[in-house]
Amino acid sequence: GKVQGVGFRDYTRRQARALGLGGFVRNLVDGSVEAQAIGDRDVLESFVAAIERGPSTGRVDQCLVDWHQATMSYGEFEVRTFQGMS
């Protein structure tokens, strides 16, 4: 897909904040975007649906979801700086 340079992180932040989720979104070196969010399962499912649609300026080809029990907490959902992969 096309998710970097098209406002995808800002779109993701707006969607998450509208749903009251905590967490973050960041670009990865491979051209993908990573998001981590904490909230109730039904709200997170709505968030995933919004992410799969993406902004009109981008294109999401695949959305991989990995569900976990929260082991940490986040404040307000934020855009983080670029994260290289090791």
N, C-alpha and C positions, 0 to 999 in steps of 0.2 A: 504494500500500500504506500500511500504518501502521507506520512504523519509528522514529518519534521519540516519546519519552515512554512507551515500553513495555519498556525494558530491552534494546533491540536492541544497543546498543554494548557493554554488559557481556557479553551473550551472545556477541557476535562476539569479544571479547577472550578469553573462556574457551575458545571453540573454537580460536582461533589458538594460544593458549598450550598447550593440550592436544596440539596437533599440532607444537609446537616452532617455530612461525613467528615471525619478527620483523615489525614494522610498526606500523600504527596504524589507528584508526577514528575518525571524527568526523561530527557532524551538519553539514548544509549548510543555508543559508538557505531553499532551495526546498522543504524538508521531506524531502529524501532523506538518505541516509547514504553517506559515502565511506569505503572501506577500501583500504589498500595493504599488501600482504604480500609477504615474500620467503621463498622456500624451494624445494624440489624440486617439479617440475611435478606429480607424482602426489599429493604432499601438498597442494599448492595446489588441485588438483581436488577433493580431499576437503573442503577448507575451503569452496570455492565451493558444494558440495552442501549443507553445513551452513548456510551463509548463505541459500541459496535456501529452505530449510525455515524458518529463523528461529525465534525463541522462540514459545511458545504464546500469549503476550500480544500478539503483533504479526501483521502480514500483509505478506508480500513479494509484490508483483505482478510485479516485473521485476528481474533482476539482470544488469547490464551488466558484462562482463568484458573487460579490455583487457590482453593479455599483452605483456610487455616483458622484455628482457634487463636484469638488475639493474645499475644504474649507481651505486648508493649502498647503504649497509648501515644496518640498523636494529638497535637493541637489542631487549629484550623487547617484545612486542606491547603497546601501550598505548591507552588512550582519550584522545583529544586534545580540547581545548576547541572550542566551536562555531566554525565557519569561515564567514564571510560570503563571498558570491561577488561578484567585481568585474566 
